[in-house]
């Protein structure tokens, strides 16, 4: 069972697949200056919950890209059920390989998926090419809550920065932070627990599955990491970046 298979199982009951909420996602849309007819491109769109919310609240048009066939199928089904197929397109493929028209979007977003370009700085550079001169970037990113992170955990999460480092990188790339929408501990707990719930319900439904023990090991691994380290040392927020 590959990593994406495990993610598909853990997210089976989830629509927002980050430590955030519907209300915070809509707030992000307001700070992105979304309005009727705005064009949005969302990299790593998951199940397209953000695009659907923005289409319903701000009447945007959007493109969502995700590498997982399972996620794209769920996203397309949701878009169809919400009668938004004429305004939202779902593209299945690697976000870094997607050929978009430069400077043609009012907003470009990547909510919790900067691994697409291997980090925060290359994500700003890649998405910065997509937005019009007065456009905005929306990036969801983890950050260290303290500089006193255990060495082993810090090495395991080598792509994570402190928030002051994120701010410095954004400025060096020609952007200013316009807004921070921070995940609370409750948001983190909800997100992690929803993943645990997805895995455990799958295990209950598949007692004789040949790869059941692999799912158990994954469940225990993410629980151990979160409760031993993640909740104490790791934060998460959505940042709106305005071009200088």
C-alpha positions as CSV (number, residue, x, y, z in Angstrom):
1,X,0.0,0.0,0.0
2,X,1.6,3.3,-1.0
3,X,1.4,6.6,0.9
4,X,-1.4,8.0,-1.2
5,X,-3.5,4.9,-0.5
6,X,-3.1,5.5,3.2
7,X,-4.0,9.1,2.8
8,X,-7.1,8.2,0.8
9,X,-8.2,5.9,3.7
10,X,-7.4,8.4,6.4
11,X,-9.3,11.3,4.7
12,X,-12.3,9.2,3.7
13,X,-14.7,11.2,6.0
14,X,-13.0,14.6,5.5
15,X,-13.7,17.5,3.1
16,X,-11.2,20.1,4.5
17,X,-7.9,18.2,4.6
18,X,-5.9,20.7,6.6
19,X,-6.2,22.0,10.2
20,X,-8.7,24.7,9.2
21,X,-12.4,25.3,9.1
22,X,-15.1,26.4,6.6
23,X,-15.2,29.9,8.2
24,X,-11.5,30.3,8.0
25,X,-11.4,29.2,4.4
26,X,-14.1,31.8,3.5
27,X,-12.1,34.4,5.4
28,X,-9.1,33.5,3.3
29,X,-11.2,34.2,0.2
30,X,-12.1,37.7,1.5
31,X,-8.4,38.6,2.1
32,X,-7.6,37.2,-1.4
33,X,-9.9,39.9,-2.6
34,X,-12.1,37.3,-4.4
35,X,-15.2,38.7,-6.2
36,X,-17.6,37.8,-9.0
37,X,-15.6,36.5,-12.0
38,X,-12.2,36.3,-10.2
39,X,-10.1,33.5,-11.6
40,X,-8.4,31.2,-9.0
41,X,-5.9,28.4,-9.4
42,X,-5.6,26.0,-6.5
43,X,-2.6,23.7,-6.4
44,X,-3.0,20.5,-4.4
45,X,-6.8,21.1,-4.3
46,X,-7.7,17.9,-2.6
47,X,-11.5,17.5,-2.7
48,X,-12.0,21.0,-4.0
49,X,-13.7,22.2,-0.8
50,X,-11.9,25.6,-0.9
51,X,-12.8,26.2,-4.6
52,X,-16.4,25.2,-4.0
53,X,-16.8,27.5,-1.0
54,X,-15.2,30.4,-2.9
55,X,-17.5,29.7,-5.9
56,X,-20.6,29.7,-3.7
57,X,-19.6,32.8,-1.6
58,X,-17.7,34.9,-4.1
59,X,-18.8,33.6,-7.5
60,X,-15.3,32.9,-8.7
61,X,-14.1,30.6,-11.5
62,X,-11.4,28.2,-10.7
63,X,-9.0,25.4,-11.7
64,X,-8.0,22.8,-9.1
65,X,-5.0,20.5,-9.6
66,X,-4.3,17.4,-7.6
67,X,-2.0,14.4,-8.3
68,X,-4.4,11.8,-6.8
69,X,-7.0,10.2,-9.0
70,X,-9.1,9.4,-6.0
71,X,-9.1,13.1,-4.9
72,X,-9.9,14.3,-8.4
73,X,-12.8,11.9,-8.7
74,X,-14.3,13.0,-5.3
75,X,-13.7,16.7,-6.3
76,X,-15.4,16.3,-9.6
77,X,-18.3,14.6,-8.0
78,X,-18.7,17.3,-5.4
79,X,-18.4,20.1,-8.1
80,X,-21.2,18.4,-10.1
81,X,-23.4,17.8,-7.1
82,X,-23.1,21.5,-6.2
83,X,-23.9,22.6,-9.8
84,X,-20.6,24.3,-10.3
85,X,-19.1,22.2,-13.2
86,X,-19.4,25.3,-15.5
87,X,-17.2,27.3,-13.1
88,X,-14.7,24.9,-11.6
89,X,-12.3,22.6,-13.6
90,X,-10.5,19.8,-11.8
91,X,-7.2,18.7,-13.4
92,X,-5.5,15.4,-12.3
93,X,-1.8,15.6,-12.5
94,X,1.4,17.0,-10.8
95,X,0.9,20.6,-9.8
96,X,4.5,21.5,-10.7
97,X,4.0,20.2,-14.2
98,X,0.7,22.1,-14.9
99,X,1.1,24.6,-17.7
100,X,-0.9,27.7,-16.8
101,X,-1.2,31.0,-18.5
102,X,1.0,33.4,-16.7
103,X,-0.4,36.5,-15.0
104,X,-4.0,35.4,-15.7
105,X,-5.3,34.7,-12.2
106,X,-6.5,37.0,-9.5
107,X,-5.4,34.5,-6.9
108,X,-3.2,31.4,-6.7
109,X,-3.4,29.1,-3.7
110,X,-1.6,26.1,-2.3
111,X,-3.2,25.2,1.0
112,X,-0.9,22.7,2.8
113,X,0.9,21.4,-0.3
114,X,4.1,23.3,-0.8
115,X,5.9,20.0,-1.2
116,X,4.7,20.2,-4.8
117,X,7.7,22.5,-5.4
118,X,9.8,21.3,-2.5
119,X,9.3,24.2,-0.1
120,X,7.9,27.6,0.7
121,X,10.3,29.7,-1.4
122,X,9.9,27.8,-4.7
123,X,6.1,27.7,-4.1
124,X,6.1,31.5,-4.0
125,X,8.2,31.7,-7.2
126,X,6.1,29.2,-9.1
127,X,2.7,30.6,-8.1
128,X,3.9,34.2,-8.4
129,X,4.0,33.7,-12.2
130,X,0.3,32.8,-12.2
131,X,-1.1,36.0,-10.7
132,X,-2.0,39.3,-12.3
133,X,-0.1,42.4,-11.1
134,X,-2.5,43.1,-8.2
135,X,-3.2,39.4,-7.5
136,X,-2.7,37.6,-4.2
137,X,-1.1,34.3,-3.1
138,X,-2.7,32.1,-0.5
139,X,-0.3,29.5,1.1
140,X,-1.1,27.1,4.0
141,X,2.1,26.2,5.7
142,X,3.3,24.6,8.9
143,X,5.8,26.5,11.1
144,X,7.8,25.9,14.3
145,X,6.2,27.2,17.4
146,X,9.6,27.4,19.1
147,X,13.3,27.2,18.1
148,X,13.8,24.5,20.8
149,X,12.6,21.6,18.7
150,X,14.1,18.2,19.4
151,X,16.9,17.6,16.9
152,X,15.5,14.3,15.6
153,X,12.0,15.7,14.9
154,X,13.5,18.9,13.4
155,X,15.6,16.7,11.0
156,X,12.5,14.7,10.1
157,X,10.6,17.9,9.2
158,X,13.5,19.7,7.5
159,X,11.2,21.8,5.3
160,X,9.5,23.5,8.2
161,X,10.5,27.1,9.1
162,X,9.9,29.4,11.9
163,X,7.3,32.1,11.2
164,X,9.9,34.8,11.1
165,X,11.8,32.8,8.5
166,X,8.6,32.5,6.4
167,X,8.2,36.3,6.6
168,X,11.8,36.8,5.6
169,X,11.5,34.5,2.6
170,X,8.3,36.2,1.4
171,X,9.9,39.6,1.6
172,X,13.0,38.4,-0.3
173,X,10.7,37.1,-3.0
174,X,8.9,40.5,-3.3
175,X,5.8,39.8,-1.3
176,X,4.5,41.1,2.0
177,X,2.3,39.2,4.5
178,X,-1.2,40.8,4.3
179,X,-3.0,38.3,6.5
180,X,-2.4,35.3,8.8
181,X,-5.2,32.9,9.5
182,X,-3.9,30.7,12.2
183,X,-5.0,27.1,13.1
184,X,-5.9,26.7,16.7
185,X,-5.1,23.6,18.8
186,X,-8.7,22.6,18.3
187,X,-8.3,22.8,14.5
188,X,-5.2,20.6,14.8
189,X,-7.0,18.1,17.0
190,X,-9.9,17.9,14.7
191,X,-7.7,17.4,11.7
192,X,-5.6,14.7,13.3
193,X,-8.6,13.0,14.9
194,X,-10.5,12.9,11.6
195,X,-7.5,11.1,10.1
196,X,-7.5,8.6,12.9
197,X,-11.2,8.1,12.5
198,X,-10.9,7.4,8.8
199,X,-8.2,4.8,9.5
200,X,-9.9,3.1,12.3
201,X,-13.3,2.8,10.5
202,X,-11.5,1.3,7.6
203,X,-9.8,-1.2,9.9
204,X,-13.2,-2.2,11.4
205,X,-14.6,-2.7,7.9
206,X,-11.6,-4.7,6.6
207,X,-10.6,-7.1,9.4
208,X,-9.1,-9.6,6.9
209,X,-7.4,-7.3,4.5
210,X,-3.9,-8.5,3.6
211,X,-2.4,-5.0,4.2
212,X,-4.3,-4.3,7.4
213,X,-1.2,-4.3,9.6
214,X,0.4,-1.6,7.4
215,X,-2.7,0.6,8.1
216,X,-2.3,-0.1,11.8
217,X,1.4,0.9,11.7
218,X,0.5,4.1,9.8
219,X,-2.2,5.0,12.4
220,X,0.2,4.4,15.3
221,X,3.0,6.4,13.6
222,X,0.9,9.5,13.0
223,X,-0.7,9.3,16.5
224,X,2.7,9.0,18.2
225,X,4.3,11.8,16.2
226,X,1.4,14.2,16.8
227,X,1.0,13.6,20.5
228,X,4.7,13.4,21.3
229,X,5.9,16.3,19.1
230,X,3.4,17.9,16.6
231,X,1.0,19.4,19.0
232,X,3.7,21.0,21.1
233,X,6.1,22.1,18.4
234,X,4.2,22.6,15.2
235,X,1.8,25.3,14.2
236,X,0.0,25.9,10.9
237,X,-1.5,28.9,9.2
238,X,-2.8,30.3,5.9
239,X,-0.9,33.3,4.7
240,X,-2.1,35.9,2.2
241,X,0.9,37.3,0.3
242,X,0.5,40.7,-1.5
243,X,3.0,41.6,-4.2
244,X,5.1,44.6,-3.3
